[in-house]
Each structure stands twice: as C-alpha cells, then as structure tokens.
Amino acid sequence: MSSDQTLAFETNCHIFDGCGFPAPGLHSFKFEPLFTVGGIDFNKPMLLALLGSVAIVWFFWAAFGRAKVVPGKLQMIGEAGYDFVRRGLVYEALGKKEGEKYVPFMVSLFFFVWIMNLWSIIPVAQFPVTSIIAFPAGLAAIVYILWMYLTFKKHGFVGGWKNITGYDKELGGILPMIVVIEFFSNVIIRPFTHAVRLFANMFAGHLLLLMFTIGTWYLLNGIGIAYAGASFVMTILLTAFELFIQAVQAYVFVLLACNYVQGALAEHH
C-alpha cells in the first residue's frame, strides 16, 4: 500500500464493504519524488521543508526589513516571537551578556522546528516534516557540532574532555565509572535523544491523527455512521492537542540546545 492510500479522502474503502481497515503505518511516511532539480529528487517532506524555510525568511524580512519605531501588526508579531525565544529561552539559560550572540541561531531553530511541526495540521500538506528522522537528526547534529566546538574552544583540548566526561579528582574511586558514563551520555546518547525526542512525538502524533481521520471515513457506511461521529470528534480534539504539542516540542528542542551551549561555556570544577 502506498502512502497516498492512507489519506481518508483518497480511499473508497468503508466498513461492511468487504474491505479491511486501511490502517496507517510506516508506509504513511514514505513518499515518491514529486520532481527533480539538479539531480536531486524532491518529495513531499522536502518540499514542505523548503516552503517552510521560505515562509520563515519572508515573514521576518517583511516584519523587520523596514522596522519602525512604532511597529505595525506584522512587526509586533515578529518582535513578540523573537523576544519570546530571546528572553524566555536564551537569556534564561545563558544570561543576557553571554546569550545575545546566540539569539539569532536559537530564534531560527525555534521557528524552523515549529513550522516543520505545524505542517501536520495545515490543509493539503497534513504532514509533520519532523516525523522523518533525517530532519530532527540533522538539526540535532548542528547543535551537537556547535556544542563540541564551543566546549573545546572555551576549555582547550584537555579541559574540553574534562568538561565532557565530568572529570573531577574529588570523585575518587568512582571517577573511572563516572568518566565512562558521562562520555557515552554526552558524546553518543545526547545527540540521539535530542533528535528522537522531537521525531518520536511528531511521528506518534501523526499516526494518531491518521488513525482517527481514516477511521471517520471508514465508518461512514450503514450503522457505522453512528461511530464515525465519535471518531471525527477525536480527530478535532487530537488536532487541537497536536497544535499544543507542536509548540512544546519546538520549545523543548531549543531549550535543550540552549542548555547544551550553557554547559559548553560553563567553567569546569
């Protein structure tokens, strides 16, 4: 079964028609190329990521391209979003003086993740880009590289490894165990969990939305109509809940990125 068959409005299968429920699964996350540019195949998630990036750039360009002392509506919205990330995330984790230089990166990261999540509830698109592991993994890799770079830049080669492994002579006999645990935790597990946390939430959320959306359509036949209404209500409730989760996941992803940078810049004791 192709991914297209999982969309409720593209299947003619109903209960009591002698066909089974077209349950969503891994095939719901596979897409054929839509077009090719310079030898690169663009599928639906890639196209949504590109459109989302263009939308973000356009929005901030329109909001701040000709910034005024008395801001218009678009500038006010842009300033509110920018200030939310700057004060609520970056300043809280890094402080105003140290964190100011990282504000543009964190703002870009937040809005990119949020918009990639938001595609899930946008009509026609209806797919969260971050439910494809490559996108969260790529973003986590960027944060990971930044964290490693800042760690060794701040503390030097030896000091950097001490910072990463939690090396402290006062730990005595348990020092080797702590060093091994911290090494695997920070160098291997940290970037993995950073990516998977975002991916898993959006993957599961999309599956739930698909389940009840397809279920609503599948039950629209005979006595099943009585149950289709309940499935439709669940679809609406899950969409509202997903809207909340999308923002929370963007917040958490950037909060962790800020904490990683803070840990890289912190003095080792």
C-alpha positions in Angstrom: 0.0 0.0 0.0 1.4 3.4 -0.9 1.4 6.4 1.4 -1.2 8.1 -0.8 -3.7 5.4 0.1 -3.6 6.3 3.8 -5.4 9.6 3.2 -9.0 9.4 4.1 -10.3 11.3 1.1 -8.4 9.1 -1.3 -9.8 5.7 -0.3 -13.2 4.2 -1.2 -12.9 1.6 1.5 -15.8 1.6 4.1 -16.9 -0.8 6.8 -19.3 -3.5 5.6 -17.9 -3.2 2.1 -15.9 -6.3 2.5 -12.6 -4.5 2.8 -10.3 -4.2 5.9 -9.5 -1.0 7.7 -6.6 0.7 5.8 -4.6 1.3 8.9 -1.7 3.8 8.8 1.8 2.6 9.3 5.4 3.1 8.1 4.1 3.3 4.6 2.3 6.6 5.6 5.8 8.2 5.9 7.1 7.2 2.5 6.7 9.5 -0.5 7.6 9.2 -4.1 9.6 12.1 -5.7 7.5 14.9 -6.9 10.1 16.4 -9.2 13.9 16.5 -9.7 16.1 19.6 -9.6 19.8 19.3 -10.5 19.7 15.5 -10.0 18.1 15.9 -6.5 14.7 14.3 -6.1 12.2 16.4 -4.1 9.4 14.5 -2.3 6.6 16.0 -0.2 8.6 16.4 3.1 11.5 18.0 1.3 9.1 20.4 -0.5 7.3 21.3 2.8 10.7 21.9 4.4 11.7 24.2 1.6 8.4 26.1 1.6 8.5 26.4 5.4 12.1 27.9 5.2 11.0 30.4 2.5 7.9 31.3 4.6 10.1 32.0 7.7 12.6 34.1 5.8 9.8 36.0 4.1 8.0 36.6 7.5 11.0 38.0 9.3 12.1 40.0 6.2 8.6 41.6 6.0 8.5 42.2 9.7 11.9 43.7 10.2 13.1 44.7 6.7 11.8 48.2 7.3 11.4 48.3 11.1 9.7 51.3 12.5 9.8 52.9 16.0 6.1 52.5 16.1 5.7 48.9 14.9 2.9 47.7 12.6 1.0 44.5 13.2 3.5 42.2 11.4 6.4 43.8 13.1 4.7 43.4 16.5 4.1 39.7 15.9 7.7 39.3 14.8 9.0 41.1 17.8 6.8 39.1 20.2 8.1 35.8 18.7 11.7 37.0 18.7 11.5 38.3 22.2 9.9 35.1 23.5 12.8 33.0 22.4 15.4 35.6 23.4 14.1 36.2 26.9 12.3 33.0 27.7 14.9 30.6 26.4 18.3 32.1 25.6 18.6 34.7 28.4 17.2 32.2 31.0 19.8 29.6 30.1 22.9 31.7 29.1 22.2 35.1 30.6 21.9 38.4 28.6 25.6 39.1 28.1 26.7 35.7 27.0 23.5 34.7 25.3 22.9 37.6 23.0 25.2 36.3 20.3 23.3 33.0 20.1 19.8 34.6 19.9 19.6 34.7 16.0 20.5 31.0 15.8 18.1 29.9 18.5 15.3 32.0 17.1 15.9 30.5 13.6 16.0 27.0 15.2 12.7 27.5 17.1 10.7 28.8 14.2 12.0 26.2 11.8 11.1 23.3 14.1 7.8 24.9 14.9 6.8 25.4 11.3 8.0 21.9 10.3 5.7 20.6 13.0 2.9 22.9 12.1 2.6 21.4 8.6 0.8 18.5 10.2 -2.5 20.4 10.6 -2.2 22.6 7.5 -4.8 21.5 4.9 -3.4 19.8 1.8 0.1 19.5 3.5 -1.1 17.5 6.5 2.3 16.1 7.3 4.8 17.0 10.0 8.3 17.2 8.4 10.0 16.4 11.7 8.3 12.9 11.7 11.0 12.0 9.2 14.0 11.2 11.4 16.5 12.8 9.0 15.3 16.3 9.8 15.5 16.1 13.6 18.8 14.3 13.2 20.2 17.0 11.0 19.1 19.7 13.4 20.5 17.8 16.4 23.8 17.3 14.6 24.1 21.1 14.0 23.5 21.7 17.8 25.9 18.9 18.6 28.7 20.3 16.4 28.2 23.8 18.0 28.3 22.3 21.5 31.5 20.4 20.8 33.1 23.4 19.1 32.3 25.8 22.0 33.4 23.2 24.5 36.9 22.8 23.1 37.2 26.5 22.2 36.4 27.5 25.8 38.4 24.9 27.7 41.0 23.7 25.3 41.6 20.1 24.3 42.3 18.6 27.7 39.8 20.8 29.5 37.2 20.1 26.9 37.4 16.4 27.5 37.3 17.0 31.2 34.1 19.1 30.7 32.5 16.4 28.6 33.4 13.5 30.8 32.8 15.2 34.2 36.3 14.6 35.3 36.8 15.5 38.9 39.6 14.2 41.1 37.4 14.5 44.2 35.3 11.6 42.9 38.0 9.2 44.0 37.5 5.6 43.2 34.3 6.1 41.2 36.0 8.5 38.8 36.6 5.9 36.0 33.0 4.8 36.1 31.7 8.4 36.0 34.0 9.3 33.1 32.8 6.4 31.1 29.1 7.1 31.8 29.5 10.8 31.1 31.4 10.1 27.9 28.7 7.8 26.5 25.9 10.1 27.8 27.3 13.3 26.3 29.1 12.1 23.1 26.7 9.4 21.9 23.4 9.4 23.7 22.8 13.2 24.0 22.5 13.9 20.2 20.5 10.7 19.7 17.9 11.6 22.4 17.8 15.2 21.2 16.7 14.1 17.8 14.5 11.2 18.8 12.5 13.2 21.3 11.2 15.5 18.6 10.9 12.8 16.0 9.0 10.3 18.2 6.5 12.9 19.4 5.6 14.1 15.9 5.7 10.5 14.4 3.2 9.3 17.1 1.0 12.4 16.8 0.7 12.0 13.0 -0.1 8.3 13.3 -2.9 9.1 15.8 -4.4 11.8 13.6 -4.2 9.5 10.6 -5.9 6.7 12.6 -8.9 8.7 13.6 -9.2 10.6 10.3 -9.2 7.4 8.2 -11.4 5.8 10.9 -14.0 8.5 10.4 -14.1 8.0 6.7 -14.1 4.2 7.0 -17.1 4.1 9.4 -19.3 6.3 7.1 -21.4 3.4 6.0 -24.6 1.9 7.4 -24.7 1.7 11.2 -21.1 2.6 11.3 -22.1 6.3 10.8 -23.1 6.4 14.5 -19.5 5.7 15.4 -18.0 7.9 12.7 -19.1 11.0 14.6 -17.2 9.9 17.7 -14.1 9.3 15.6 -14.5 12.8 14.0 -14.7 14.4 17.4 -11.5 12.6 18.4 -9.9 13.9 15.2 -10.8 17.5 16.2 -9.6 17.1 19.8 -6.3 15.5 18.7 -5.7 18.3 16.2 -6.1 20.8 18.9 -3.8 18.8 21.2 -1.3 18.4 18.4 -1.2 22.1 17.9 -0.1 22.4 21.5 2.5 19.6 21.3 4.0 21.2 18.1 4.8 24.4 20.0 6.0 22.5 23.1 8.4 20.3 21.1 9.9 23.4 19.4 10.3 24.9 22.8 11.9 21.8 24.3 14.3 21.3 21.4 15.6 24.9 21.6 15.7 24.8 25.4 17.9 21.7 25.3 20.1 23.4 22.6 20.5 26.4 25.0 21.4 24.1 27.9 24.0 22.4 25.8 25.6 25.7 24.9 25.4 26.8 28.5 27.2 23.5 29.6 29.9 24.1 27.0 30.6 27.6 28.3 30.4 26.8 32.0 33.6 26.7 34.0 34.7 23.2 34.8 35.1 22.4 38.5 
